Amino acid sequence: MTTRREWMGMTLGAGAALALNSRLLEALTRQGASSIITRAIPSTGERIPAIGLGSSATFSQVARSEDVTALKGVLSKMVELGGKVFDTAPSYGASEEVAGGIVQELKLTEKVFWATKVNVARGGAADPAAARAQVETSFKRVGKPVIDLIQVHNMGDPPTQLGILREYKQAKKIRYLGITTTSEREYPNLLSVMNSEQLDFIGVDYAVDNREVEQTILPAARDRGIAVLVYAPFGRTRLWRRVADRPVPDYAKEFGAATWAQFFLKFVVSHPVVTAATPATSRPENMADNIGGMMGALPDEAMRKRMVATVDALPQA
């Protein structure tokens, strides 16, 4: 199984390229935030940066360790380079608690768009008291009186848990609410909730080689005015295994992608319905690389088709 770290080790000059890319990003950021791609949240018009940070996968693994120095570096780098959206969940091990402590320690609390989740459903049903207790724990962990976004995780008992989130929103304790799934078999249920509930956000999986949401979910989000957070834009580690040690195509320079990470992320955020993507990482240099996915140009529809053809021609992971 090839991970991003292993891919960097296999690729000649990858470390030097990322160092150069990081310096370029920092120079661009010093020039001002105008170079950063932002997207509007349909329900309010508020604009947020198109690339953020997720806290599953390697972030979660490091959060369980005694040394979280790297995670401090990742969160600092995201904010330094213009990122803002941080996605977490109580079910991501120690991620929510550790990240909450970091943002308070580094005084980043008001600089981060904090997106967490709730799900206590068991056997399809959620205990309201347990759901409220989980939400209250999230408030304690982040140290914010108002959380930006809480979503029902993995389609857990939407009537009960969305109802509870709506209470928090009406009380002005959360700014936005939504629901998530990364399971294709749940897409019909997600569509039903999107059509019957007033949602600010949904969270779904989407990548250049995982495009099922383009058929129904993204059009429904456009029609209903729902923001879209994208998870697993690298197919977790699948896309890294597929590219192996291949170089980034020369044509990627036309839309400013210097690395495969930027290639993959620019594909995702170039979809007009996508609000932000939140790839997970535990390395500051990867965070800087990811930020490159929301700087400069984005591929147009013809280029997106070319990108799809390139990846579809690769061996299956």
N, C-alpha and C positions, 0 to 999 in steps of 0.2 A: 504494500500500500504506500503510494507516494504522497507525502504531505507537502504543504507549501515549503516548509523548512528543508525537507529533503530535496525538493525541486531546486531550490536556491543553491544547495550544495552541489547538485549535479551540473548546474548551468555555468559555464565558463564566464567569469567576470560578473556574476550576478550580484555579489556583495558590493563591488565597486559601482555597478550601475545603480543599485538602490541608494548608495551613499550620495552619488551625484544627483539622483532624482530627489532625495530628501533635501539637499541644499537648494535645488531649483524651487521646490515647493515652498521652502522657507523664504526665499527671495520674493516669490510671487505674493506670498502672504504679507510681507512687509510693504508691498506696493498697495495693499488694500484688499478688502473683501470683495471687490467688484468682480474679481476673477473666479469667485466661487459660485457654482451653480446651486441655486436654491429653488424650492418648489413651494407652492401655496397649499395650505391645508384648506380643502374646499369649504368646510363648514364655517370658517372664520376669515380666510384670506391671509392668516399669519404665514410667513415664509420661514422655512427651516432648511438647513443645508442638506444636500441630496445624499451625502455619505456620512454615516455615523459609525457606531461601534456596537457589536453584539457581545454577549457575555456567556454564551454557551461554549462548548468545545474547549479549545486550549485555554481561554480565559478562565473557564470554570475549573479546569485542572490546576492551574496555577493558584487560583483563589483558595484552594484546599491546602496549599503548602504554607510553610512558616514564613517564607520570604516573598512578599508581594511587591517588591521594588519595581519589577518589570511592569506590573499593572498600574502603578503610580505613573510610570513613564508613558504608558499607552494612553491613559486618560488625559494626562498633561499635554501630550503631543496632539491628540485630537482637538482639544480646545485651542491650543497654540496655532494650529494650522487652519482653524475656521470651522471645524466640526462641532457638533452640538448634541445630536441625538444619541442617547445611550439606552439600549434595550436590554432588559433583564427579566428575571422571573424568580419567584420563591423556589421553584423546582430546579433551578440551575445551581444546585449545591450551595456553596458559600458565596457565589457571585454577587447577589444582591447586597448581602451584609458587608462583604469586604469592599465592594465598590462604594457603598454608602459611606463607609468610614473614610475612604480615600478622598472622596469629593469634599467631605467636611474638613478633613485635615488640610487639604490643599486649597481650601476656600474657593471651590469650583461649583458649589451647590447651585448658585443662581446662573451659572454659565452653561449648565447642562440641561437639555430637554430630557427629563427622566421618564422613561417608558417602562412600566413594569406590568405584571399580570396577576390574575387571581384565578385559582381553580382548586376547589376542594371537593369536586364531584367524585363520587364513588358509586359505581353501578348505575351511572346516568343521573344521579340525584346529588345536589349540593345542599349541605346543611347551612342555612343562612348565618347562624351564629359563627360557625367556623370560617365562612367566607369573610365576614366582617372582621374577625380576629386576624385573618391573614392580611387583609388590607391595612389594618392598624399597625401590624408589625412592619409592613413596608414603609409606612410613614416614619416610624421610629428609626429605621435603618438609614433612610436618606436624609433625615433631619430637615425636611421641607414641610411647611404647613399646608402647601398645595402641591400635589403631584400633577405633572403635565398630562400624563396618559396612563390609564390602566385598562388593560384588555382582558377579556375572558379567554383563558388559555385553552387551546385545543378543543374548542367547542363544548366546554364543560357546562352542561345544564344552562343554556342561554337564558331561558325565562327567569330563573332564580338569580343568577349571578349578574346578568345585565341589569336586572331590576335593582339590585343592590348598588351597582356602579352608578345607576341613574340617580339614586338617592344622594350619593356622594357628590355627583356633579351639580345637582340642584342646590346642595348645601355649599357649593363653591369650594369643595375640598379637592376636587380633581377638575382639570380643564377639559379633557377629552376622554371619551370611552370608545371601546371597540371590542373586537373578537378576532381570534387567530386560529389557523390550522395549517399544518404542513403535510396533510394527508389528502391525497387526491380523492380517496373514497368519501371524504367529508365535504367535497366541493358542493354537491347538491344541497346538503344541509346548510352550508355557509351561504349559498345563494338565497335560500329560503329566509334566513335571518337577515340578510342584507335587504331583502324586499319587504320584510315585515317590521323591522326595528329601525329606529333613528340612530345611526352610527356615525361617529366621526372618523374612525379608522378601521381598517382590517389589516391583519398581518398574514402573509402567505409566502411560500417558497417559490422562487423564480430564478432561472439562470439561462444562459444561452443554450444549454442542452436540456432544459427542463421548462418547456414553454406552454404547458397545458393551461395555465391561468389566462393566457391570451385569448382563449376561445370563449369563455363565459364570465370568469371572475372579474377580469380587468374591465371589460365593457360594462358590466353591471356597476362597478365602482364609479366609472365615468358617469354613467347615467344617473346614479343616485347621489353623486357628489360626496364620495367617501375617499378619504386619504388611504394610501397603500404603503405599508412598510414591507420591505422585501427581506426575507430571511434566506440563508444558504445561497447567496449569489455565486459562490464557488462550488455549488453542489456538495457542500461540506468539503471533503477532500477529493471528490470524484473528478473534477476538472483538472486538478493538478496531476492526477494519475493519467488522464487522457493526453495532456500535452507532453508529459514526460520531459525530455530534455530538448524539445523543439524550440527554436527561436520564435519570438513574436513576429507575425507577418509584417513585411515592410509597409504594406498599405495602412497599418495601424497608425503610422505617423500622420496620416491625413486628418485624424481626429485626436491627435495628441496622446495616444496610448503608448507609453514607453515600456511597459511591462505587461505580463499576462494578467496580473491583478487588475490593472487599469482597463485592459481590453474587456475583461469579464464585467467589471463594474460599469463601464461606459455603455455596454450593451443594455444592462438592466435599467440604468437611470435615464437612458435615452427614450424609453417607452414613456409617452406623454402622461400616462395615468399613474406612474410610479412616483411616490412622494419622496421616499428615502430608502436606501439600502443599509443594512446594519451587519456587515461581515464581522465575525468574531476574530480577535487576534490577541495574543499575549506579548507581542513584541512591538516596541515603539517604532522600529524601522518599517515594519509592515503597516502600521497605522499611517505613517507618512506616505507610504506607497499607495495605500487605499485612497487617501485624500486626493491623490492625483486623478482619481476617477471622477471628481466633480470640479475639475479645473479645465479651462480651455473649451475646445469644441466637443460636440457630441456627434456620433454617427447619424446620418439621415436614414430614411427607410431603405434606400438602395444599398447603403453600406451595411445596415443591420442584416440584410439578406445575405450579403457576402460573408459576414461574420458567422452567421448560422451555418452556411455551407462549409466554411473552414472547419468549424468544430464538429459538424456532423460527419465530416470525412475522416476524423480521427478514430483510432480504435476505441471500442467501448471499454470502459473501466471495469 
